[in-house]
Amino acid sequence: MTPEDIEALSFEIINAEAGAHPFVHDQWQIVRRMIHTTADFEWIQTVRFHPKAIAAGIEAIRSGKPIVTDTRMAASGINRSRLSDFGVDIHCLIDDPQVIERAKESGTTRSMAAIDQAVSRFPEGIFVIGNAPTALLRLIGHIRTKSVAPALVIGLPVGFVQAAESKAELLKLDLPFISNVGRKGGSAVAASVVNALSLLAQPIAARNCAGCNNPAKAFS
């Protein structure tokens, strides 16, 4: 089987096994890709969408807004070629020398210092948090003080310390977000959300063209 065949069959299996679910079409494209990335159907119960999240994410991508990730892994998992069509750049500042120095001086984590740097450089970007709860909590703090207004927050940190709590705080905000409840998350699943959005941002003809040779791949 080709990679395309494997992916198409995977989506067919997911559709069959998921059964009835509460998600409208575009939401399901995102949740289905999260399930595909993790082989975990629990996302159906735990994913949460702000009402404006998908429209805001698509508009941000089409407008060429930058994407900021908290880890190199999340940045590596994002389909850059598809985003390059819209002039979207991906940034991860975790290894930036200024961030490293700022973290040392302030005694904070590099994830927090990277968010501080990103907020000043990309205040209207898409923020993708797939690993560090401290990064999401720092971003939420900046949002509450109105020092940043992200186009979209994809908040999916993973872990046992503050992961669930940080996402609970995100869900309280009235701004576009895609998140979940509980401890599960991760860089790979956060990247999968961006990849689903980048497909949804394509013109209808281009979306269908992606599935011309294998209709199960198309977003119709």
C-alpha positions, 0 to 999 in steps of 0.5 A: 500500500502507498502512504496515501492508501494507508492514510485513506484507509485509516480515515475510513476506519476512524469514520466507521469506529467513531460512530455518532459524534457531536462535531460539525464537518470542519470540526470533525476534520480536525478531531479525526486527524487528532485520532489518526495521529494518536490512535486514541478515540478519547479525543471525541469526548475531550476536545473543545472548540471555541465557536470562532476557532476554526474560522479564525484559524483559517483566516489567520493562515490565509492572511499569512499570520505566523505560527509560534510553537513551544517545541521543535517537535511541534514545529517539525510535525507541521506541514510547511510546504502547505503553509508556504502557499500562504506565506506562513512562517513557523517559529520556535524560540525555545533555543533562542540565545536571548530566551536562554539568557532571559530564563537564566536571569529571571529563574523561569523555564525556557518555555515561559521565557520563549512565550514572553519573547514570542508575545512581543514579536508575534502578538497576533500569531497562532500559538501552538502549545503541545508540551509545556503547561507553563508556556500555556499559563504564561500565554494566558497571563499575557492575554489577560493583561491584554499584551497579546491577542492571538489569532488562535491558541491551540492549547494541548500541553501534556503531563501530570503537573498543570496540564489539565489545569492550564487547559481549564484556564484557557477554556475560560477565555473568550478568544479562539482556541482549540483545546481539550480537557484532561492530561492528554496532549502532546506536540504531535497532536498539536501539530496535527491540528495545524495540519488539518487547519491548513487543509481546510484553508485550501480553496475547495478545488485544491482540497478536492484535488488532494483526493482526486486519485483517492476520494477518501482523502478529499475534504468534501 
